[in-house]
């Protein structure tokens, strides 16, 4: 059991390296961006970024998901799969952008951007093509297991985007236009370079029978992916139309700050499915799944507790005073990110059973709940209402997925340990908000000490098992721990698990921009 857990931690750290670096750079740039951007500019750009990802899900028609599956099928030619899927996606993305271009003004009005929004919409329509092709070409590195090339390309994109964005936003004063052009302009350069790198595998002609097979697999993944990403898009549109684009800017900044927990979640998302499927024995799998959920919730709750307690100081340190109000939603958004990660655990369990058709009803119900709750809560509560709606909608999808998976593959979750985590986290946040100062060095120091008491509080409640306490004691000997981690090897998958790439869009959204 401990070997599986160490592998999960190790592979998660390796997969998320590029994401961590890019997010650290993004946070470091926030003082600069919030000084030269108004809340309206930041909000408008974030709406368009989210709209592009949503449109990309339509344009892809599940082809990226099909590529990830068909590339490894014994009865398919991987080179032909790459050539045909690229050709189809190239023409779909091109046609989608050309069709959308004449409707830039109505699209901007529908998104609540008002006057001046048409220009942003036109830039974003070009960005639709860039983002779709960039994600496809980067996926080829993943298929070929070229981790170094993936890392270098991602970082080159990030650094180029920084240079362009700083020039356009700071030097030229382009505002939201600068954010969009900087992001998608750098992406266009990277796409051109990647096309040259992969040119021998690419084609503009596709094989029709193969394309039909690809789309038969990929199209059914679209509804779940759309409904899941819709949770991260419709709230911004509703905020814009109900409270104004400036409030979208505050909410989007809260989402950016919540990336602290998302870095941990991203590594887990990438490392968890291979580990979960490598376990051949169902009994051992059930026990491991339960333990992983307990430990992962405990780790995320530590980060979320810190977000709640220190949100005011985080915003003061990294944003201009105009954006201070964003602190109100940071804790809620961080909680939502953690709930999303737990949803991914349940998606993997569905993949183990092969019954992935249950995914869409759960995500669709969550999307409906999210829309209704945003319409009800945003007008009186603003971004706090949007944060509450996000948390509630993820609770809906978790409850439904829990019911489905327990019927198909029961897991003995450690409810006693989970309740201890929730109780400790809620108690610390409650004590901090009720009793401790909300500004000044004294307030920061007291809240930081309260936050750091979280592991000790868990230990005092009896959360950790004897085996976990023994493993934690090894942290006092980092060299021995490092040797043990390097000795780990990942076995072949024990089951033919299949999960829809429902989280691909969100990863694409977060890693494509700063």
Secondary structure, DSSP 8 states (H G I E B T S, - for coil): -HHHHHHHHHHHHHHTHHHHHHHHHHHHHHHHHHHHS-HHHHHHHHHHHHHHHHHHHHHHTTHHHHHHHHTT-TTS-HHHHHHHHHHHHHHHHHHHHHHHHTTHHHHHHHTT--TTHHHHHHHHHHHHHHHHHHHHHHHHHHHTT-HHHHHHHHHHHHHHHHHHHHIIIIIS--THHHHHHHHHHHHHHHHHHHHHHTGGG--S---HHHHHHHHHHHHHHHHHHHHHHHTTTHHHHHHHHHH-HHHHHHHHHHHHHTHHHHHHHHHHHHHHHHHHHT---HHHHHHHHHHHHHHHHHHHHHHHHHHHHHHHHHHHHHS-GGGGGGHHHHHHHHHHHHHHHHHHHHHHHHHHHT-TTHHHHHHHHHHHHHHHHHHHHHHHHTHHHHHHHHHHHHHHHHHHHHHHHHHHS-----HHHHHHHHHHHHHHHHHHHHHS-SSHHHHHHHHHHHHHTHHHHHHHTT-S-HHHHHHHHGGG-HHHHHHHHHT------SS------TTHHHHHHHHS--
